[in-house]
Amino acid sequence: MPEVWIPTTMQSLTGGQHRVQVEGRTVRQVINNLEQVYPGVKAILYDEEEDDLQAGVAVIVDGEASQIGLLERVQETSEVHFLPAIGGG
């Protein structure tokens, strides 16, 4: 199962766990399965109106920043990180 690293701001929803494992073959499926086990997670990560990740959230799969967000493929052995997006100027 993919291993999901939980940001500090969401760890209250996972009982303090900073890493969890959930099924999923895409980032979208991982988020949906996280929501099943840890209600409230999806609202933080997913923008229902835009059908995309929330603004300000980046997803890293196996060390690579995803350019396709929810559609990004996830392998059985993947590490998935949800991070605040970093902006600059």
Phi and psi restraints in degrees (range 20) as a CNS / XPLOR table:
assign (resid 1 and name C) (resid 2 and name N)
       (resid 2 and name CA) (resid 2 and name C) 1.0 -58.5 20.0 2
assign (resid 2 and name N) (resid 2 and name CA)
       (resid 2 and name C) (resid 3 and name N) 1.0 145.8 20.0 2
assign (resid 2 and name C) (resid 3 and name N)
       (resid 3 and name CA) (resid 3 and name C) 1.0 -101.7 20.0 2
assign (resid 3 and name N) (resid 3 and name CA)
       (resid 3 and name C) (resid 4 and name N) 1.0 126.1 20.0 2
assign (resid 3 and name C) (resid 4 and name N)
       (resid 4 and name CA) (resid 4 and name C) 1.0 -108.9 20.0 2
assign (resid 4 and name N) (resid 4 and name CA)
       (resid 4 and name C) (resid 5 and name N) 1.0 124.9 20.0 2
assign (resid 4 and name C) (resid 5 and name N)
       (resid 5 and name CA) (resid 5 and name C) 1.0 -89.1 20.0 2
assign (resid 5 and name N) (resid 5 and name CA)
       (resid 5 and name C) (resid 6 and name N) 1.0 124.2 20.0 2
assign (resid 5 and name C) (resid 6 and name N)
       (resid 6 and name CA) (resid 6 and name C) 1.0 -95.9 20.0 2
assign (resid 6 and name N) (resid 6 and name CA)
       (resid 6 and name C) (resid 7 and name N) 1.0 125.2 20.0 2
assign (resid 6 and name C) (resid 7 and name N)
       (resid 7 and name CA) (resid 7 and name C) 1.0 -62.5 20.0 2
assign (resid 7 and name N) (resid 7 and name CA)
       (resid 7 and name C) (resid 8 and name N) 1.0 151.7 20.0 2
assign (resid 7 and name C) (resid 8 and name N)
       (resid 8 and name CA) (resid 8 and name C) 1.0 -51.8 20.0 2
assign (resid 8 and name N) (resid 8 and name CA)
       (resid 8 and name C) (resid 9 and name N) 1.0 -39.9 20.0 2
assign (resid 8 and name C) (resid 9 and name N)
       (resid 9 and name CA) (resid 9 and name C) 1.0 -65.7 20.0 2
assign (resid 9 and name N) (resid 9 and name CA)
       (resid 9 and name C) (resid 10 and name N) 1.0 -16.4 20.0 2
assign (resid 9 and name C) (resid 10 and name N)
       (resid 10 and name CA) (resid 10 and name C) 1.0 -107.8 20.0 2
assign (resid 10 and name N) (resid 10 and name CA)
       (resid 10 and name C) (resid 11 and name N) 1.0 -5.0 20.0 2
assign (resid 10 and name C) (resid 11 and name N)
       (resid 11 and name CA) (resid 11 and name C) 1.0 -65.6 20.0 2
assign (resid 11 and name N) (resid 11 and name CA)
       (resid 11 and name C) (resid 12 and name N) 1.0 -20.6 20.0 2
assign (resid 11 and name C) (resid 12 and name N)
       (resid 12 and name CA) (resid 12 and name C) 1.0 -65.9 20.0 2
assign (resid 12 and name N) (resid 12 and name CA)
       (resid 12 and name C) (resid 13 and name N) 1.0 -26.8 20.0 2
assign (resid 12 and name C) (resid 13 and name N)
       (resid 13 and name CA) (resid 13 and name C) 1.0 -79.9 20.0 2
assign (resid 13 and name N) (resid 13 and name CA)
       (resid 13 and name C) (resid 14 and name N) 1.0 -19.6 20.0 2
assign (resid 13 and name C) (resid 14 and name N)
       (resid 14 and name CA) (resid 14 and name C) 1.0 -107.3 20.0 2
assign (resid 14 and name N) (resid 14 and name CA)
       (resid 14 and name C) (resid 15 and name N) 1.0 20.7 20.0 2
assign (resid 14 and name C) (resid 15 and name N)
       (resid 15 and name CA) (resid 15 and name C) 1.0 66.0 20.0 2
assign (resid 15 and name N) (resid 15 and name CA)
       (resid 15 and name C) (resid 16 and name N) 1.0 29.4 20.0 2
assign (resid 15 and name C) (resid 16 and name N)
       (resid 16 and name CA) (resid 16 and name C) 1.0 86.7 20.0 2
assign (resid 16 and name N) (resid 16 and name CA)
       (resid 16 and name C) (resid 17 and name N) 1.0 -3.3 20.0 2
assign (resid 16 and name C) (resid 17 and name N)
       (resid 17 and name CA) (resid 17 and name C) 1.0 -71.0 20.0 2
assign (resid 17 and name N) (resid 17 and name CA)
       (resid 17 and name C) (resid 18 and name N) 1.0 136.3 20.0 2
assign (resid 17 and name C) (resid 18 and name N)
       (resid 18 and name CA) (resid 18 and name C) 1.0 -100.0 20.0 2
assign (resid 18 and name N) (resid 18 and name CA)
       (resid 18 and name C) (resid 19 and name N) 1.0 -8.6 20.0 2
assign (resid 18 and name C) (resid 19 and name N)
       (resid 19 and name CA) (resid 19 and name C) 1.0 -141.5 20.0 2
assign (resid 19 and name N) (resid 19 and name CA)
       (resid 19 and name C) (resid 20 and name N) 1.0 135.9 20.0 2
assign (resid 19 and name C) (resid 20 and name N)
       (resid 20 and name CA) (resid 20 and name C) 1.0 -138.0 20.0 2
assign (resid 20 and name N) (resid 20 and name CA)
       (resid 20 and name C) (resid 21 and name N) 1.0 162.5 20.0 2
assign (resid 20 and name C) (resid 21 and name N)
       (resid 21 and name CA) (resid 21 and name C) 1.0 -118.8 20.0 2
assign (resid 21 and name N) (resid 21 and name CA)
       (resid 21 and name C) (resid 22 and name N) 1.0 131.8 20.0 2
assign (resid 21 and name C) (resid 22 and name N)
       (resid 22 and name CA) (resid 22 and name C) 1.0 -142.1 20.0 2
assign (resid 22 and name N) (resid 22 and name CA)
       (resid 22 and name C) (resid 23 and name N) 1.0 154.8 20.0 2
assign (resid 22 and name C) (resid 23 and name N)
       (resid 23 and name CA) (resid 23 and name C) 1.0 -69.3 20.0 2
assign (resid 23 and name N) (resid 23 and name CA)
       (resid 23 and name C) (resid 24 and name N) 1.0 158.1 20.0 2
assign (resid 23 and name C) (resid 24 and name N)
       (resid 24 and name CA) (resid 24 and name C) 1.0 155.8 20.0 2
assign (resid 24 and name N) (resid 24 and name CA)
       (resid 24 and name C) (resid 25 and name N) 1.0 139.4 20.0 2
assign (resid 24 and name C) (resid 25 and name N)
       (resid 25 and name CA) (resid 25 and name C) 1.0 -108.3 20.0 2
assign (resid 25 and name N) (resid 25 and name CA)
       (resid 25 and name C) (resid 26 and name N) 1.0 -8.6 20.0 2
assign (resid 25 and name C) (resid 26 and name N)
       (resid 26 and name CA) (resid 26 and name C) 1.0 -137.4 20.0 2
assign (resid 26 and name N) (resid 26 and name CA)
       (resid 26 and name C) (resid 27 and name N) 1.0 164.4 20.0 2
assign (resid 26 and name C) (resid 27 and name N)
       (resid 27 and name CA) (resid 27 and name C) 1.0 -59.9 20.0 2
assign (resid 27 and name N) (resid 27 and name CA)
       (resid 27 and name C) (resid 28 and name N) 1.0 -38.7 20.0 2
assign (resid 27 and name C) (resid 28 and name N)
       (resid 28 and name CA) (resid 28 and name C) 1.0 -58.0 20.0 2
assign (resid 28 and name N) (resid 28 and name CA)
       (resid 28 and name C) (resid 29 and name N) 1.0 -46.2 20.0 2
assign (resid 28 and name C) (resid 29 and name N)
       (resid 29 and name CA) (resid 29 and name C) 1.0 -65.6 20.0 2
assign (resid 29 and name N) (resid 29 and name CA)
       (resid 29 and name C) (resid 30 and name N) 1.0 -38.3 20.0 2
assign (resid 29 and name C) (resid 30 and name N)
       (resid 30 and name CA) (resid 30 and name C) 1.0 -60.9 20.0 2
assign (resid 30 and name N) (resid 30 and name CA)
       (resid 30 and name C) (resid 31 and name N) 1.0 -46.0 20.0 2
assign (resid 30 and name C) (resid 31 and name N)
       (resid 31 and name CA) (resid 31 and name C) 1.0 -62.7 20.0 2
assign (resid 31 and name N) (resid 31 and name CA)
       (resid 31 and name C) (resid 32 and name N) 1.0 -45.3 20.0 2
assign (resid 31 and name C) (resid 32 and name N)
       (resid 32 and name CA) (resid 32 and name C) 1.0 -61.1 20.0 2
assign (resid 32 and name N) (resid 32 and name CA)
       (resid 32 and name C) (resid 33 and name N) 1.0 -40.5 20.0 2
assign (resid 32 and name C) (resid 33 and name N)
       (resid 33 and name CA) (resid 33 and name C) 1.0 -72.4 20.0 2
assign (resid 33 and name N) (resid 33 and name CA)
       (resid 33 and name C) (resid 34 and name N) 1.0 -34.3 20.0 2
assign (resid 33 and name C) (resid 34 and name N)
       (resid 34 and name CA) (resid 34 and name C) 1.0 -59.5 20.0 2
assign (resid 34 and name N) (resid 34 and name CA)
       (resid 34 and name C) (resid 35 and name N) 1.0 -42.9 20.0 2
assign (resid 34 and name C) (resid 35 and name N)
       (resid 35 and name CA) (resid 35 and name C) 1.0 -61.9 20.0 2
assign (resid 35 and name N) (resid 35 and name CA)
       (resid 35 and name C) (resid 36 and name N) 1.0 -36.2 20.0 2
assign (resid 35 and name C) (resid 36 and name N)
       (resid 36 and name CA) (resid 36 and name C) 1.0 -61.7 20.0 2
assign (resid 36 and name N) (resid 36 and name CA)
       (resid 36 and name C) (resid 37 and name N) 1.0 -39.6 20.0 2
assign (resid 36 and name C) (resid 37 and name N)
       (resid 37 and name CA) (resid 37 and name C) 1.0 -90.4 20.0 2
assign (resid 37 and name N) (resid 37 and name CA)
       (resid 37 and name C) (resid 38 and name N) 1.0 -35.5 20.0 2
assign (resid 37 and name C) (resid 38 and name N)
       (resid 38 and name CA) (resid 38 and name C) 1.0 -128.2 20.0 2
assign (resid 38 and name N) (resid 38 and name CA)
       (resid 38 and name C) (resid 39 and name N) 1.0 79.7 20.0 2
assign (resid 38 and name C) (resid 39 and name N)
       (resid 39 and name CA) (resid 39 and name C) 1.0 -53.8 20.0 2
assign (resid 39 and name N) (resid 39 and name CA)
       (resid 39 and name C) (resid 40 and name N) 1.0 137.2 20.0 2
assign (resid 39 and name C) (resid 40 and name N)
       (resid 40 and name CA) (resid 40 and name C) 1.0 106.2 20.0 2
assign (resid 40 and name N) (resid 40 and name CA)
       (resid 40 and name C) (resid 41 and name N) 1.0 -20.3 20.0 2
assign (resid 40 and name C) (resid 41 and name N)
       (resid 41 and name CA) (resid 41 and name C) 1.0 -64.2 20.0 2
assign (resid 41 and name N) (resid 41 and name CA)
       (resid 41 and name C) (resid 42 and name N) 1.0 -42.6 20.0 2
assign (resid 41 and name C) (resid 42 and name N)
       (resid 42 and name CA) (resid 42 and name C) 1.0 -60.9 20.0 2
assign (resid 42 and name N) (resid 42 and name CA)
       (resid 42 and name C) (resid 43 and name N) 1.0 -39.5 20.0 2
assign (resid 42 and name C) (resid 43 and name N)
       (resid 43 and name CA) (resid 43 and name C) 1.0 -61.5 20.0 2
assign (resid 43 and name N) (resid 43 and name CA)
       (resid 43 and name C) (resid 44 and name N) 1.0 -29.2 20.0 2
assign (resid 43 and name C) (resid 44 and name N)
       (resid 44 and name CA) (resid 44 and name C) 1.0 -79.9 20.0 2
assign (resid 44 and name N) (resid 44 and name CA)
       (resid 44 and name C) (resid 45 and name N) 1.0 -34.4 20.0 2
assign (resid 44 and name C) (resid 45 and name N)
       (resid 45 and name CA) (resid 45 and name C) 1.0 -96.5 20.0 2
assign (resid 45 and name N) (resid 45 and name CA)
       (resid 45 and name C) (resid 46 and name N) 1.0 -27.6 20.0 2
assign (resid 45 and name C) (resid 46 and name N)
       (resid 46 and name CA) (resid 46 and name C) 1.0 -118.4 20.0 2
assign (resid 46 and name N) (resid 46 and name CA)
       (resid 46 and name C) (resid 47 and name N) 1.0 130.1 20.0 2
assign (resid 46 and name C) (resid 47 and name N)
       (resid 47 and name CA) (resid 47 and name C) 1.0 -97.6 20.0 2
assign (resid 47 and name N) (resid 47 and name CA)
       (resid 47 and name C) (resid 48 and name N) 1.0 103.7 20.0 2
assign (resid 47 and name C) (resid 48 and name N)
       (resid 48 and name CA) (resid 48 and name C) 1.0 -62.6 20.0 2
assign (resid 48 and name N) (resid 48 and name CA)
       (resid 48 and name C) (resid 49 and name N) 1.0 -40.0 20.0 2
assign (resid 48 and name C) (resid 49 and name N)
       (resid 49 and name CA) (resid 49 and name C) 1.0 -64.1 20.0 2
assign (resid 49 and name N) (resid 49 and name CA)
       (resid 49 and name C) (resid 50 and name N) 1.0 -40.7 20.0 2
assign (resid 49 and name C) (resid 50 and name N)
       (resid 50 and name CA) (resid 50 and name C) 1.0 -89.4 20.0 2
assign (resid 50 and name N) (resid 50 and name CA)
       (resid 50 and name C) (resid 51 and name N) 1.0 -10.8 20.0 2
assign (resid 50 and name C) (resid 51 and name N)
       (resid 51 and name CA) (resid 51 and name C) 1.0 49.7 20.0 2
assign (resid 51 and name N) (resid 51 and name CA)
       (resid 51 and name C) (resid 52 and name N) 1.0 52.9 20.0 2
assign (resid 51 and name C) (resid 52 and name N)
       (resid 52 and name CA) (resid 52 and name C) 1.0 -155.0 20.0 2
assign (resid 52 and name N) (resid 52 and name CA)
       (resid 52 and name C) (resid 53 and name N) 1.0 175.4 20.0 2
assign (resid 52 and name C) (resid 53 and name N)
       (resid 53 and name CA) (resid 53 and name C) 1.0 -62.4 20.0 2
assign (resid 53 and name N) (resid 53 and name CA)
       (resid 53 and name C) (resid 54 and name N) 1.0 150.6 20.0 2
assign (resid 53 and name C) (resid 54 and name N)
       (resid 54 and name CA) (resid 54 and name C) 1.0 -57.5 20.0 2
assign (resid 54 and name N) (resid 54 and name CA)
       (resid 54 and name C) (resid 55 and name N) 1.0 146.1 20.0 2
assign (resid 54 and name C) (resid 55 and name N)
       (resid 55 and name CA) (resid 55 and name C) 1.0 -58.5 20.0 2
assign (resid 55 and name N) (resid 55 and name CA)
       (resid 55 and name C) (resid 56 and name N) 1.0 136.2 20.0 2
assign (resid 55 and name C) (resid 56 and name N)
       (resid 56 and name CA) (resid 56 and name C) 1.0 89.4 20.0 2
assign (resid 56 and name N) (resid 56 and name CA)
       (resid 56 and name C) (resid 57 and name N) 1.0 4.4 20.0 2
assign (resid 56 and name C) (resid 57 and name N)
       (resid 57 and name CA) (resid 57 and name C) 1.0 -116.3 20.0 2
assign (resid 57 and name N) (resid 57 and name CA)
       (resid 57 and name C) (resid 58 and name N) 1.0 129.2 20.0 2
assign (resid 57 and name C) (resid 58 and name N)
       (resid 58 and name CA) (resid 58 and name C) 1.0 -113.6 20.0 2
assign (resid 58 and name N) (resid 58 and name CA)
       (resid 58 and name C) (resid 59 and name N) 1.0 149.8 20.0 2
assign (resid 58 and name C) (resid 59 and name N)
       (resid 59 and name CA) (resid 59 and name C) 1.0 -118.6 20.0 2
assign (resid 59 and name N) (resid 59 and name CA)
       (resid 59 and name C) (resid 60 and name N) 1.0 133.8 20.0 2
assign (resid 59 and name C) (resid 60 and name N)
       (resid 60 and name CA) (resid 60 and name C) 1.0 -116.3 20.0 2
assign (resid 60 and name N) (resid 60 and name CA)
       (resid 60 and name C) (resid 61 and name N) 1.0 123.4 20.0 2
assign (resid 60 and name C) (resid 61 and name N)
       (resid 61 and name CA) (resid 61 and name C) 1.0 -117.9 20.0 2
assign (resid 61 and name N) (resid 61 and name CA)
       (resid 61 and name C) (resid 62 and name N) 1.0 119.9 20.0 2
assign (resid 61 and name C) (resid 62 and name N)
       (resid 62 and name CA) (resid 62 and name C) 1.0 52.0 20.0 2
assign (resid 62 and name N) (resid 62 and name CA)
       (resid 62 and name C) (resid 63 and name N) 1.0 42.1 20.0 2
assign (resid 62 and name C) (resid 63 and name N)
       (resid 63 and name CA) (resid 63 and name C) 1.0 83.8 20.0 2
assign (resid 63 and name N) (resid 63 and name CA)
       (resid 63 and name C) (resid 64 and name N) 1.0 -0.1 20.0 2
assign (resid 63 and name C) (resid 64 and name N)
       (resid 64 and name CA) (resid 64 and name C) 1.0 -115.2 20.0 2
assign (resid 64 and name N) (resid 64 and name CA)
       (resid 64 and name C) (resid 65 and name N) 1.0 128.1 20.0 2
assign (resid 64 and name C) (resid 65 and name N)
       (resid 65 and name CA) (resid 65 and name C) 1.0 -66.9 20.0 2
assign (resid 65 and name N) (resid 65 and name CA)
       (resid 65 and name C) (resid 66 and name N) 1.0 128.5 20.0 2
assign (resid 65 and name C) (resid 66 and name N)
       (resid 66 and name CA) (resid 66 and name C) 1.0 -78.0 20.0 2
assign (resid 66 and name N) (resid 66 and name CA)
       (resid 66 and name C) (resid 67 and name N) 1.0 134.9 20.0 2
assign (resid 66 and name C) (resid 67 and name N)
       (resid 67 and name CA) (resid 67 and name C) 1.0 -97.0 20.0 2
assign (resid 67 and name N) (resid 67 and name CA)
       (resid 67 and name C) (resid 68 and name N) 1.0 -11.7 20.0 2
assign (resid 67 and name C) (resid 68 and name N)
       (resid 68 and name CA) (resid 68 and name C) 1.0 -115.2 20.0 2
assign (resid 68 and name N) (resid 68 and name CA)
       (resid 68 and name C) (resid 69 and name N) 1.0 8.5 20.0 2
assign (resid 68 and name C) (resid 69 and name N)
       (resid 69 and name CA) (resid 69 and name C) 1.0 53.8 20.0 2
assign (resid 69 and name N) (resid 69 and name CA)
       (resid 69 and name C) (resid 70 and name N) 1.0 -116.6 20.0 2
assign (resid 69 and name C) (resid 70 and name N)
       (resid 70 and name CA) (resid 70 and name C) 1.0 -61.4 20.0 2
assign (resid 70 and name N) (resid 70 and name CA)
       (resid 70 and name C) (resid 71 and name N) 1.0 -24.7 20.0 2
assign (resid 70 and name C) (resid 71 and name N)
       (resid 71 and name CA) (resid 71 and name C) 1.0 -84.6 20.0 2
assign (resid 71 and name N) (resid 71 and name CA)
       (resid 71 and name C) (resid 72 and name N) 1.0 -8.7 20.0 2
assign (resid 71 and name C) (resid 72 and name N)
       (resid 72 and name CA) (resid 72 and name C) 1.0 -58.7 20.0 2
assign (resid 72 and name N) (resid 72 and name CA)
       (resid 72 and name C) (resid 73 and name N) 1.0 131.7 20.0 2
assign (resid 72 and name C) (resid 73 and name N)
       (resid 73 and name CA) (resid 73 and name C) 1.0 -73.5 20.0 2
assign (resid 73 and name N) (resid 73 and name CA)
       (resid 73 and name C) (resid 74 and name N) 1.0 144.8 20.0 2
assign (resid 73 and name C) (resid 74 and name N)
       (resid 74 and name CA) (resid 74 and name C) 1.0 -127.5 20.0 2
assign (resid 74 and name N) (resid 74 and name CA)
       (resid 74 and name C) (resid 75 and name N) 1.0 132.4 20.0 2
assign (resid 74 and name C) (resid 75 and name N)
       (resid 75 and name CA) (resid 75 and name C) 1.0 -94.0 20.0 2
assign (resid 75 and name N) (resid 75 and name CA)
       (resid 75 and name C) (resid 76 and name N) 1.0 165.7 20.0 2
assign (resid 75 and name C) (resid 76 and name N)
       (resid 76 and name CA) (resid 76 and name C) 1.0 -56.8 20.0 2
assign (resid 76 and name N) (resid 76 and name CA)
       (resid 76 and name C) (resid 77 and name N) 1.0 -31.6 20.0 2
assign (resid 76 and name C) (resid 77 and name N)
       (resid 77 and name CA) (resid 77 and name C) 1.0 -105.1 20.0 2
assign (resid 77 and name N) (resid 77 and name CA)
       (resid 77 and name C) (resid 78 and name N) 1.0 12.9 20.0 2
assign (resid 77 and name C) (resid 78 and name N)
       (resid 78 and name CA) (resid 78 and name C) 1.0 -70.6 20.0 2
assign (resid 78 and name N) (resid 78 and name CA)
       (resid 78 and name C) (resid 79 and name N) 1.0 153.4 20.0 2
assign (resid 78 and name C) (resid 79 and name N)
       (resid 79 and name CA) (resid 79 and name C) 1.0 -107.6 20.0 2
assign (resid 79 and name N) (resid 79 and name CA)
       (resid 79 and name C) (resid 80 and name N) 1.0 129.4 20.0 2
assign (resid 79 and name C) (resid 80 and name N)
       (resid 80 and name CA) (resid 80 and name C) 1.0 -120.2 20.0 2
assign (resid 80 and name N) (resid 80 and name CA)
       (resid 80 and name C) (resid 81 and name N) 1.0 127.9 20.0 2
assign (resid 80 and name C) (resid 81 and name N)
       (resid 81 and name CA) (resid 81 and name C) 1.0 -121.1 20.0 2
assign (resid 81 and name N) (resid 81 and name CA)
       (resid 81 and name C) (resid 82 and name N) 1.0 132.2 20.0 2
assign (resid 81 and name C) (resid 82 and name N)
       (resid 82 and name CA) (resid 82 and name C) 1.0 -106.0 20.0 2
assign (resid 82 and name N) (resid 82 and name CA)
       (resid 82 and name C) (resid 83 and name N) 1.0 121.3 20.0 2
assign (resid 82 and name C) (resid 83 and name N)
       (resid 83 and name CA) (resid 83 and name C) 1.0 -130.1 20.0 2
assign (resid 83 and name N) (resid 83 and name CA)
       (resid 83 and name C) (resid 84 and name N) 1.0 151.7 20.0 2
assign (resid 83 and name C) (resid 84 and name N)
       (resid 84 and name CA) (resid 84 and name C) 1.0 -62.9 20.0 2
assign (resid 84 and name N) (resid 84 and name CA)
       (resid 84 and name C) (resid 85 and name N) 1.0 132.4 20.0 2
assign (resid 84 and name C) (resid 85 and name N)
       (resid 85 and name CA) (resid 85 and name C) 1.0 -64.7 20.0 2
assign (resid 85 and name N) (resid 85 and name CA)
       (resid 85 and name C) (resid 86 and name N) 1.0 145.6 20.0 2
assign (resid 85 and name C) (resid 86 and name N)
       (resid 86 and name CA) (resid 86 and name C) 1.0 -103.0 20.0 2
assign (resid 86 and name N) (resid 86 and name CA)
       (resid 86 and name C) (resid 87 and name N) 1.0 122.8 20.0 2
assign (resid 86 and name C) (resid 87 and name N)
       (resid 87 and name CA) (resid 87 and name C) 1.0 -110.2 20.0 2
assign (resid 87 and name N) (resid 87 and name CA)
       (resid 87 and name C) (resid 88 and name N) 1.0 160.6 20.0 2
assign (resid 87 and name C) (resid 88 and name N)
       (resid 88 and name CA) (resid 88 and name C) 1.0 -149.0 20.0 2
assign (resid 88 and name N) (resid 88 and name CA)
       (resid 88 and name C) (resid 89 and name N) 1.0 175.3 20.0 2
